[in-house]
Each structure stands twice: as C-alpha cells, then as structure tokens.
Amino acid sequence: MDDERKVNENSKNEQLESFRVDDEGKFLTTNQGLKVSEDEFSLKAGERGPTLLEDFHFREKITHFDHERIPERVVHARGFAAHGVFELYEDMKDFTRAKFLQDTAAKTPVFVRFSTVNGARGSSDTARDARGFATKFYTEEGNYDLVGNNIPVFFIQDAIKFPDLVHSFKPEPDNDIPQASTAHDTFWDFVANNQESAHMIMWIMSDRAIPRSFRMMEGFGVHTFRLVNDQGKAHFVKFHWKPLLGVHSLIWDESHTLAGIDPDFHRNDLWHAIENGFYPEYELGVQILDEKDEFNLGFDILDATKLWPEEVVPVQIIGKMTLNRNVDNFFTETEQVAFHLGNVVPGIDFTNDPLLQGRLFSYLDTQLIRLGGPNFHEIPINRPVVPFHNNQREGYHRQTINLGKVSYHRNSLAGNTPKPASPAEGGYETYQEKVEGRKIRARSDSFNDHFSQATLFWNSMSPTEKKHIVDAFSFELSNVKSESVRQQVVDMFANVSLELTNSFAQFVGANPPTSGGSNVTQSSPALSMEHTINSPKTLTVAVIVTEGFNGPNLKYVLNRLTAEGIMPKIISEKIGVVEGTNGITLKAEYTFLTAKSVQFDSVYLVSASNDSQKFNQQAANFIDQAYAHYKPIGASAGVKNWMQTNNLAGKPGVVIEDDMVQFTNDFITAISKQRFWKRNII
Ligand code: HDD
C-alpha cells in the first residue's frame, strides 16, 4: 500500500525537470498558447488612434506584469540559494529514527537559502547582520527544514517579542531610514530595555556579522531540539554546520565600501564558486545531551540566548552537505521557497523553548500571505520528492487533480484511506514528553542570567577580534541620536565587561560606567575565528598587469595559484587581451574603473605602466587599500623598486619576488593566511 519512497541525489532535480521550460527558438504565444503575430504595437483604431479594449494580448501582458511582485519576506527578505546534496558519515540510529540520518549510502537532495535578516530585498549583501542559513532536506520521509542562522544564539527568549525586536531594527517608521542597519535609536533602545539580547549583540558586533562569504560561515539550528530513536528514547541536540573553508570575515571598512560598489558581493561569490566547480561544503555537527543532564550545564537549555560551549559538549561531525548547482530561476526557486520549522521527519522533535514554539506558528502563517494561499507546498521548489496524500482540497492555485469523491476521514467508500501510518509504518509520532503546569505568562527564573555567556564570548576573542567589537559598538552608538539610549547601552554592557565598555564609552559621548564588571573568567576557544581552518582554496587575487609583462614568470605563478584552487582575476589598462613577453597573452577582465581592492582577497602587482602615470597612481591606491585591509600583497621582481619606493617592502604579508619558486610558495602561504593583523595601521 505504501508509495514509492526511494530518493537519490537527483530526485529533486528530476522532479523540477518537468516544470522547466526553455523558450529559446520558440514562437511567442499568449498564456493560452495562441501564437502572437505582433508584440510591439497595441491594437488601435487607426495608426494614431486610441488603443482598443479588445486587445486581449495587450491586456494579458500588462496584467501579468502588474502582478509580478509578491510580498518580500518580513525578515530575511534578501537571500540567495543553491541546490546540493547531503551525505551521512555515520549512522545515527542509536539517537534517531530519521532515515536520512541512518543510511550512510543515502544522498539526500537539499536546497539552502542564505540571507541577511534586516534589509529589504534590494539591500546590500554585506550589511552588519546575522545571516540566515536555511536548509531543506528532501528526504524519503518528507521534507525536513533546518532553519538556522550563522550565529548560535538569538536576541530574545520568547517568540512573543519577535515583532518588537523586528520593529526596532527595521528602518524607523516615520522616515524609513536607515536601510539594513542596526545603527539607529530604536534598535539600541530595544537592546537596552531587553537585556536578554546581550549575548546576541556581542555576536552581532563581532566579525561574525560581516562574513567574507556564505561559503565561509558556520550555521546553527540555535534551539535545543530532540532526537528520538526507534525505542522512543530521546536526546537533546543542537545542530551545527561547519564550513570546510573555515570561518572568515570581511572587515567593517570593506563591507561598507562593498555595499556601494558591489551590493551583490555574496551572491556573486556563491554563484561563481558553484559555476566554477568550487562547490561549497559544510559538515553537519551535532551536540548531543542525555536527558538526565538537562539541568547540568549551568544554564537553561530551553533558553535560545545560550550556546553549549563545544569544550563542554563536543560537536560530533556526522555528515557533509555539498552545494553543487545554482538555481535555474531566482523567483521560482529562491523567492518562492518556503521554510518551516514544523517540517520535520520521524526521529526529530521539538523542545519547549518558547522561541521555537512561537516559530512553529509563524513560518506557516507567513507563507499564506507571501505565497497567496494554502497550496504553496505544490510550488515545485517546495514539493517533497515523495508523494503527499491527504483530504485537503481546493484553495487558491490548487494544482493536484485529486481523483474520486472521498475527501474526508473516516470513510468507508475509499476503504478509510488515505489512512494514518503507525510509527512502524513510518508515521510521525510526537515524543511523549510529560508536561504539567499552571497556565502562566512568565519567564522561568532559569532564563534570567543574560550576561555570563556574553562575557564568555568576549573572553574568548583574540585582541584583534576584541578591537573589532569595540569599533562596532563605537560605530553603532555614534549613530544613535539619543544620549540617554547611548548611556543605557554603556551601563548594560558594563555587566558583560568593563574592559569593553571603557574602550568605547568616551567615543560615543557617554560616561564610563560607574558599576558593573563580570566574575566570569572562562573562555571557549571554539568561539574565536582565530582558530579556524585557513585554506587558499577559492580565494581571489587581483593580478595587476600591463603590456610587456614577463610572460613565462607570470604563467608559472598563475599555474601554481590555480593548482591551489586560488582564483586570479586580471586587471589592466583596458579589458581584453594584454600581451606579455614570449608571445604569452592574458585576458584582462577588469580595469581600475570596474575593480576595487575590496572585491579581492589579495593583490599581485606584476608590472607597472611605463607610460601611464595615472595607471601607476591607481595601482598604488589599490595596493594601499589592500594594505590597509591587512591583505596579502605579492609583487614581481620587475616592480621591486616600485614597492620599495612605496614603503611596502618588508611589511607583514608583503611578498616580493627574488626567487620565483620561493616567492610563489610564500605568496600562497600568505594568501591562505588572509589577514596580517600585525601591520601597524592607524
Ligand atoms: Fe525566523 C524567516 C531564522 C526566529 C519568523 N527565519 C527566517 C529565515 C531564517 C530564519 C533563516 C529565512 C528563511 C528563508 O530563507 O526563506 N528565525 C530564524 C532563527 C531564529 C528565528 C535562527 C531564532 C532562533 N523567526 C524567528 C521568530 C519568528 C520568526 C521568533 C516569529 C515568531 N522567520 C520568521 C518568519 C519568516 C522567517 C516571519 C519570514 C519569511 C519566512 O519566515 O518564510 O516567519
């Protein structure tokens, strides 16, 4: 009686195939399939006469156009997505009945949408913000959605406060300013008056909120969930995504500049990485906690403002996700994908985290307005790869043609089908947690420590990371007009660290705190990005060349760089062919008009121009900026003097060619390191 439920890595792609349409080379038709003979001129009474109402083609075309927008997501409006596959390393049968977490041979199709939270659909990618990291697993037991962020904690503890939080960080309602920024009064007023936000704010002020790439950030399920095994035994679990390229960030000045010159920076990065075959990979990790340890971590595991330090509960790596295909169409896939925490499979269950409980309502509700009715699960990107059968019928945009007369349960006319499945038949069974209590609107006292983990985070930062947090507070609060709010924030964060607040209070026109300080001395090294993986793979190098460059030498270096997975981008006086010695040519993709240093991870100055003062000045500006952003700089032997004159020789992360092989080795090492914080930059 069961349906065909075999799933492989191509299942989703094959399903989408039937919806794809290639218009190229076809006749133009109306939506009714009628071939159209004229598409430039509306039907008129005479050549200079009025357009006729009769023009059904004109009306259809304009009407469709008028309705081409759907409401953007109320949060996470700006996003970018890709298809991929999830493979399990280790059978998790002891912990969960979820089949995709048991079968190490399975290749589960996934769709991942990354996003910023605050900005509108057209805002910039690089704004300081949390990033959404939402994954839809198309499993043989139905869709499972892991809707997380790149930060492991959240601003608030109870979903009833979510509209207040969002109203405070969105542009202010009188003038709709500022876009995609928390640097304004209402947000910081919310923070100071909702002190549970302290821990999340520390992450938002840190470099985690300005990632270098979607490919270089962690993902977290945030809440404590449950895994439940075949015997009905449950464990608490936190989910993690760990990028194989490590966790890396922009610096604030770069992200600001990028917002202007390349607002699509993260989109471009993800799209081109996948197009070039550099498939982003993330390992899935779980922190598992026995139910008997529920109260042993020193904080409440139902509180979404708390993380489980990895040194206390290790992250067990259980599988890997690879993103290997860009979407065919942004709107139908990325814009119409609908995530929902309630999309679970047997073996994955919830806890009473009040933030999670509220989200379970909000996601389904939001899709009803955004996607215009209850049948959004029939939109291709949202369809499970296994069939669905129930007695739901009709509604806007219904596509399924259900056969027969029976659409109710219980019935005799269809043998009482579709019928519920027992757990043994794959039916979802809610974990039978024992619950009792008085109805009460209150927060448990165990949720009241808002500062200890904020201090843990601060203690875990390197000196550079701490400086960036201080700078971020200084920037944000300098944009707050209300003196009182600025002071309230300083006084609040004095509870996290006096070292922190004393470093920025004076810069934001506030008095240093008169009390505060924290007794927390622990740190969690896993929280610092200093300990992340460093790899040269997929990093970019701006290669600055002019005509007459040393052909064989450059060819050698470029070959070595590409062999390491580094992506050279050629910049020259004009785009197109640049001729070097020995008949070697390159194709320049950029000029200084179209490329700025902030768009690249490093720079390699190969040759300066003999006859263009302007070119040399622009190259110098380019390199100055890369230097100020602590990036690796390489220089060929031909520009050694130039580097010396410009005071760059011997500086950290500046590699100048003497011996070609040695230079290339050192330059690759420098590129992997990414930043040279030891530079003395004012
Ligand atoms: Fe949410 C979207 C992540 C709390 C209500 N959320 C949304 C998306 C992500 C998150 C990644 C974008 C999904 C996509 O790409 O389409 N949200 C989180 C995380 C939270 C969180 C990690 C805290 C742990 N969210 C949260 C709360 C509520 C919502 C407490 C409401 C009570 N979130 C929504 C929403 C959105 C959404 C309004 C907007 C668009 C959508 O759902 O599909 O329902």
Boltz pocket constraint, residues with backbone or C-beta under 6 A from the ligand:
constraints:
  - pocket:
      binder: B
      contacts: [[A, 73], [A, 74], [A, 75], [A, 76], [A, 79], [A, 113], [A, 114], [A, 115], [A, 131], [A, 132], [A, 133], [A, 134], [A, 147], [A, 148], [A, 149], [A, 151], [A, 153], [A, 154], [A, 158], [A, 159], [A, 160], [A, 162], [A, 220], [A, 221], [A, 222], [A, 223], [A, 304], [A, 334], [A, 337], [A, 338], [A, 339], [A, 355], [A, 358], [A, 359], [A, 362], [A, 363], [A, 364], [A, 366], [A, 367]]
      max_distance: 6.0
